[in-house]
Amino acid sequence: MGTEALKLELIDWLSKLNDDETIAYLKLLKDSKVSNVDWWNDISEHRKTGIERGLKDVDAGRVTSHDEVKKKYGL
């Protein structure tokens, strides 16, 4: 999928999004790119815990490659 098509898909998804937490997170992410503020300091402890858990999974080798996932779901 090209960049422009991906942007349109994201715009469509965002326009229908009703999850205030996700919208706030996306705003933080956007603002951190502009102001060079570290978004880590502004996300919830719940999100930090999830990210840290994911990083531990990577370190422990508990990962599935992109190609494997695509094959599993017929993509």
LINBELUR-V670265 format. One record per residue. RES is the residue in one letter. PSI is psi in whole degrees, -180 to 180 (none if undefined). Layout:
BEGIN
res:RES psi:PSI
res:RES psi:PSI
END
This chain:
BEGIN
res:M psi:132
res:G psi:165
res:T psi:-44
res:E psi:-41
res:A psi:-39
res:L psi:-42
res:K psi:-45
res:L psi:-39
res:E psi:-43
res:L psi:-41
res:I psi:-46
res:D psi:-46
res:W psi:-46
res:L psi:-37
res:S psi:-22
res:K psi:-3
res:L psi:131
res:N psi:12
res:D psi:103
res:D psi:-36
res:E psi:-43
res:T psi:-40
res:I psi:-44
res:A psi:-40
res:Y psi:-44
res:L psi:-38
res:K psi:-44
res:L psi:-45
res:L psi:-46
res:K psi:-48
res:D psi:-35
res:S psi:-29
res:K psi:-33
res:V psi:-42
res:S psi:-1
res:N psi:28
res:V psi:140
res:D psi:109
res:W psi:-21
res:W psi:-36
res:N psi:-16
res:D psi:-6
res:I psi:162
res:S psi:158
res:E psi:-35
res:H psi:-46
res:R psi:-41
res:K psi:-43
res:T psi:-44
res:G psi:-42
res:I psi:-45
res:E psi:-38
res:R psi:-42
res:G psi:-41
res:L psi:-38
res:K psi:-39
res:D psi:-43
res:V psi:-48
res:D psi:-34
res:A psi:0
res:G psi:12
res:R psi:73
res:V psi:160
res:T psi:131
res:S psi:157
res:H psi:-42
res:D psi:-39
res:E psi:-41
res:V psi:-44
res:K psi:-42
res:K psi:-44
res:K psi:-40
res:Y psi:11
res:G psi:35
res:L psi:none
END
